[in-house]
């Protein structure tokens, strides 16, 4: 859909029309219906306020974010211990493979297995580093993050009703980035007169 302006002697009307119909004509698309822009904008903004910025949904998202940012120290330590054991096992396998290659000579299968173990060892080291980073993140004040998220959500709800063109642009950007999938977009765009 694209915006369309129609002008009469006394006033201008704005509506959304099918972009294919507008650009390529009725031989390609027969949908010549226009959707009045003010009514459509009001309905979309209402759907965004009621569904996307639903207080229960926002509360759940904030709780999930805080849980993700503040993992328990025990969970991090358990995961780190498991990864260190696996890293030790992979290192031992690498040593055995190196000994086998030195004994037998150039064996392609052993070299491939050695390369796989090295890749896995590097992956485990990255996972351990991520766990260490997570421990650092958990030192962030969750109450401050929660206050910031609530403040931003309230600001978004306020802006939805005041800046329709910006909101329209943001919705289109979300749709293009696949944050709003087709089914969600249909739900947001459901308009009743």
ABEGO torsion letter per residue (X at the ends): XBBBBBBBAABBBBBBBBAAAAAAEAAABABABBBBAAAAAAAAAAAAAAAAABAAAAAAAAAAAAAAABBBAAAAAAAAAAAAAAAAAAAAAAAAAAAAAAAAEBBAAAAAAAAAAAAAAAAAAAAAAAAAAAAAAAABBAAAAAAAAAAAAAAAAAAAAABAAAAAAAAAAAAAAGABBAAAAAAAABBBX
